[in-house]
Amino acid sequence: MAPAPMTGMDHGNPQMQGGSAPPDARDPNAYSGGYTLSTGPHLISSEHQLRLGDEDSTGFVLADRLEAWRGDGQTTGAYDLLARYGGDFNRLVVKGEGEFASGKLETSRTEALWSRAVATFWDGQVGLRHDTGPGPGRNWLALGAAGLAPYWFEVDVAAYVGEGGRSALRLAGEYELLLTQKLILQPRMELAAYGKSDPANGIGKGVSTASAGIRLRYEIDRQLAPYVGVEWTGRFGETADLARAEGLRTRDTRVVAGLRLWF
């Protein structure tokens, strides 16, 4: 039996499948309450209104350590501050660290840095540093990096070039171990070395000072956390010799109490 002939399609007069919409068909704009891209109170203007998080600048101030301890018949304290303002890639960073006794600032280190994201979890930093101590203040050009190393170690390393051919190196690292969601154990260490002696400020050539401590804090909330801890500090090489000549200790272990906060 011969197959039936195929009916050809008229491509010259295409029509929508099903024909015209019925008179009572729903308005396609009714789902938006009558609003469209070209009419209505929510019309997008010619100005750029939508913004992503990396387009804004934000800032915060962190007091990682505000602590005090008792020794040699007097109360001594220390601070470690960090302020940051900028975007995801470029920001201004200010760091401050120092010790005070009997209401008087004894030593301090203050840095103003431009920080630029150079890799995942890492920033390169360049700027200026100013030190105060028992002798004249010192100024430095700073170049370093700060970020998160594998296994969640926070690392801050920097090299410095100062007046009169001076040079210095600083390395700091810490780790946060969450015992609970609010109870956190924080080991921390710091080391400083200098390329040239500075007897007026009690600093010798080579590895100068090192400290290692552990602090246990309780976060009342993320922005406020009291803590207690133990810290060991030591002077080495020529710095230790200068300290002995002044009748100062070259090794010290102290129990500290303090507050960590940010805003």
Salt bridges, closest charged atoms under 4 A:
GLU55 OE1 - HIS48 NE2 3.98
ASP56 OD1 - ARG51 NE 2.97
ASP64 OD1 - ARG260 NE 2.92
GLU67 OE2 - ARG65 NH1 3.52
GLU67 OE2 - ARG215 NH2 2.95
ASP72 OD1 - ARG249 NH2 3.16
ASP80 OD2 - ARG65 NE 3.64
ASP80 OD2 - ARG188 NH2 3.44
GLU97 OE2 - ARG65 NH2 2.97
GLU97 OE1 - ARG109 NH2 2.33
GLU97 OE1 - ARG170 NH2 3.65
GLU97 OE2 - ARG188 NH2 3.82
GLU99 OE2 - ARG254 NH2 3.42
GLU111 OE2 - ARG109 NH1 2.42
ASP123 OD2 - ARG91 NH1 2.49
ASP131 OD2 - ARG129 NH2 2.65
ASP156 OD2 - LYS95 NZ 2.76
ASP156 OD2 - ARG170 NH1 3.60
GLU174 OE1 - ARG188 NE 3.90
GLU176 OE2 - ARG217 NH2 2.93
GLU176 OE2 - ARG260 NH2 3.84
GLU190 OE2 - ARG170 NE 3.08
GLU190 OE1 - ARG188 NH2 2.86
ASP198 OD1 - ARG138 NH2 2.96
GLU219 OE2 - ARG217 NE 3.34
GLU219 OE1 - ARG222 NH1 2.62
GLU231 OE2 - ARG215 NH2 3.17
GLU231 OE1 - ARG254 NH2 3.12
ASP241 OD1 - ARG244 NH1 2.84
ASP252 OD1 - ARG249 NH1 3.20
